[in-house]
Amino acid sequence: MTGLLKDTIVLVSGGTHGLGAGIARQAAAEGAAGIAVTGRSVDAGEKVAAELTELGVPAVFLPADLANTGQATSTVTRTIERFGRLDAVVNAAGLTTRGSMTDTTPELFDQHIAVNLKAPFFIMSGAIKHLKDRGAGGNIVNIITMSEHAGQPYLAPYVASKAGLAGLTRNAAHAHRWDKIRINGVNIGWTATEGEDAIQRRFHGAGDDWLDKANTSVPMGKLGQIDEIAEFVVFLLSSRSGVVTGSVIDWDQNVIGGSD
């Protein structure tokens, strides 16, 4: 622990599982003054909040279905009510239900837009208004995806929503740089999470050895790791990342544009 987030109040959307929970734990390890995590699973959310509290960091679980804009925006106001202010936001929630250009229904498309783009938009909006009212700077990190560059054919609505979030990240960063609100994004590649395990089994017929096979199929011999990504996200949230804003950073072992 180096205290990167000392005296910082952090909101992590999608903080009950996987990468979001990992980011919340890393924020606690780096001395955050308070952490709010959101999600739909009450059991998982309360478990993460209790774990963070045991680490010595005041924490709260805010149940929310991010597909509901009102519930999404309320996570900002409820965090401020609980801790008195909000300094940093991580939008880590994401829907990855499969769909191609030819079989995606309007309903599935709308679900992806609601969770992956609309919710981050209005969470950011609420946080930015709060920071401007306080006259305080702040930091936002959006978890995006390498697939926003083009992606797989079976991820069409996911790609559409996440590409929108990449553009939004740059737009908001430009709009609020004079407010000293830094906004960045991380395009994560294939990452080993419990959510990915469920996806591989549900949509791709993967067996118990899928992760071993996946690790041998990538250049570095392992998929992206939650703890490594979480450390980088917390760095971006901290003053140690300096003046960087509007960056959407590829966190992956495959190089976009590279060809063998």
Salt bridges, closest charged atoms under 4 A:
GLU51 OE2 - ARG25 NE 2.82
ASP87 OD2 - ARG85 NE 2.95
ASP87 OD1 - ARG134 NH2 3.25
ASP179 OD2 - HIS176 ND1 2.86
ASP197 OD2 - ARG201 NE 2.93
ASP208 OD1 - ARG201 NH1 2.84
ASP209 OD2 - LYS213 NZ 3.38
GLU228 OE2 - LYS222 NZ 2.75
ASP250 OD1 - HIS149 NE2 2.98
